[in-house]
Structure formats: C-alpha cells, structure tokens
C-alpha cells in the first residue's frame, strides 16, 4: 500500500449536534455523522458503513479543533474502529479550510 492511497469513498449525512458548553474560550459541541463507504484500490469490494461521534472546540477567532471516534462495519460483518483529529480555519465569506488525520 502506498502512503496516501485512497481506500474508500462515500457520501455521508450529519446527525445530531449538541452544544456542550459556551464560554470566553469558545463553543464546545458534540456531533455525529454516518456514511456509506465504497472500497477502492486495495480495499476494493470492502464496502462498509461508518458511524462517527466527535467533539469540537470553536474559538471566537482562530482555528477550531475536533476529535472524532467511530466504527466501520463491513457488509461481511467485520468491524474496525477509528480515531481522528482535525483543524479548521473559518474565513468570513469563504468555505472553511480543514486538515485531518
């Protein structure tokens, strides 16, 4: 496998989103999303459903951060877990720019 090789592609839906706390440091929220993923490359034929819950911190100005955790369930009944970390910069009048692992 090549580093950075695309293994899955899919479409997802955002689920529930809740504001956990509000303060001088910003807004902390909890969110969920799901996606149906289609395997490609080395993962061809390994289609799966992805369920993720995350927690984000959005300051009044600057860079927002989030931490995600979730599970992948294949159509064959196999399961895997994942953790993700993202940073996002919101600029007025433009789409947000983000990067994640």
Beta strands, then each sheet from edge to edge (+ up, - down):
strand 1: 8-23
strand 2: 26-39
strand 3: 48-58
strand 4: 63-74
strand 5: 79-89
strand 6: 97-100
sheet 1: 1+ 2- 3+ 4- 5+ 6-
end
